[in-house]
Amino acid sequence: MTENLGIRIENETIVSDSTKPVYVALTGDQVALTDIRIRDI
């Protein structure tokens, strides 16, 4: 979740088949991506 100037965005992804590796790429143009958390349930 992120909030900036009153705008809040939250993203949650649930992977149902956890037998295969999951690859993730995060990019930001003219922004700083910070406080990224990965939780293994």
PyRosetta script that sets phi, psi and omega in degrees:
from pyrosetta import init, pose_from_sequence

init()
pose = pose_from_sequence("MTENLGIRIENETIVSDSTKPVYVALTGDQVALTDIRIRDI")
pose.set_psi(1, 141.4)
pose.set_omega(1, 174.8)
pose.set_phi(2, -138.7)
pose.set_psi(2, 151.8)
pose.set_omega(2, 178.3)
pose.set_phi(3, -138.3)
pose.set_psi(3, 133.8)
pose.set_omega(3, 179.9)
pose.set_phi(4, -148.7)
pose.set_psi(4, 121.4)
pose.set_omega(4, 178.7)
pose.set_phi(5, 54.4)
pose.set_psi(5, 38.3)
pose.set_omega(5, 177.2)
pose.set_phi(6, 85.6)
pose.set_psi(6, -1.9)
pose.set_omega(6, 177.9)
pose.set_phi(7, -100.5)
pose.set_psi(7, 124.1)
pose.set_omega(7, -177.6)
pose.set_phi(8, -115.6)
pose.set_psi(8, 130.1)
pose.set_omega(8, 178.9)
pose.set_phi(9, -124.8)
pose.set_psi(9, 132.8)
pose.set_omega(9, 177.0)
pose.set_phi(10, -133.5)
pose.set_psi(10, 138.3)
pose.set_omega(10, 179.5)
pose.set_phi(11, -130.9)
pose.set_psi(11, 129.7)
pose.set_omega(11, 176.4)
pose.set_phi(12, -133.5)
pose.set_psi(12, 128.7)
pose.set_omega(12, 180.0)
pose.set_phi(13, -120.3)
pose.set_psi(13, 127.6)
pose.set_omega(13, 178.3)
pose.set_phi(14, -111.9)
pose.set_psi(14, 121.8)
pose.set_omega(14, 179.8)
pose.set_phi(15, -99.5)
pose.set_psi(15, 118.4)
pose.set_omega(15, -175.3)
pose.set_phi(16, -82.5)
pose.set_psi(16, -27.3)
pose.set_omega(16, 179.5)
pose.set_phi(17, -107.6)
pose.set_psi(17, 92.4)
pose.set_omega(17, -175.2)
pose.set_phi(18, -90.3)
pose.set_psi(18, 15.6)
pose.set_omega(18, -179.9)
pose.set_phi(19, -80.6)
pose.set_psi(19, -18.8)
pose.set_omega(19, -179.5)
pose.set_phi(20, -107.2)
pose.set_psi(20, 152.2)
pose.set_omega(20, 177.4)
pose.set_phi(21, -63.6)
pose.set_psi(21, 148.6)
pose.set_omega(21, 176.6)
pose.set_phi(22, -114.2)
pose.set_psi(22, 125.1)
pose.set_omega(22, 179.9)
pose.set_phi(23, -108.9)
pose.set_psi(23, 135.0)
pose.set_omega(23, -176.9)
pose.set_phi(24, -130.0)
pose.set_psi(24, 139.0)
pose.set_omega(24, 174.9)
pose.set_phi(25, -126.8)
pose.set_psi(25, 126.6)
pose.set_omega(25, 176.7)
pose.set_phi(26, -113.7)
pose.set_psi(26, 132.1)
pose.set_omega(26, 178.6)
pose.set_phi(27, -132.8)
pose.set_psi(27, 155.1)
pose.set_omega(27, 176.5)
pose.set_phi(28, -147.1)
pose.set_psi(28, 129.1)
pose.set_omega(28, 177.8)
pose.set_phi(29, -104.7)
pose.set_psi(29, 115.0)
pose.set_omega(29, -179.7)
pose.set_phi(30, 66.2)
pose.set_psi(30, 26.6)
pose.set_omega(30, 176.8)
pose.set_phi(31, -138.7)
pose.set_psi(31, 164.0)
pose.set_omega(31, 174.9)
pose.set_phi(32, -110.2)
pose.set_psi(32, 124.0)
pose.set_omega(32, 176.1)
pose.set_phi(33, -94.2)
pose.set_psi(33, 113.5)
pose.set_omega(33, -175.9)
pose.set_phi(34, -132.4)
pose.set_psi(34, 165.5)
pose.set_omega(34, 176.0)
pose.set_phi(35, 53.9)
pose.set_psi(35, 47.1)
pose.set_omega(35, 179.5)
pose.set_phi(36, -83.4)
pose.set_psi(36, 128.7)
pose.set_omega(36, -177.6)
pose.set_phi(37, -123.9)
pose.set_psi(37, 135.6)
pose.set_omega(37, 176.3)
pose.set_phi(38, -117.5)
pose.set_psi(38, 127.0)
pose.set_omega(38, -177.7)
pose.set_phi(39, -120.6)
pose.set_psi(39, 127.1)
pose.set_omega(39, 177.9)
pose.set_phi(40, -101.1)
pose.set_psi(40, 112.4)
pose.set_omega(40, -176.7)
pose.set_phi(41, -89.0)
pose.dump_pdb("model.pdb")
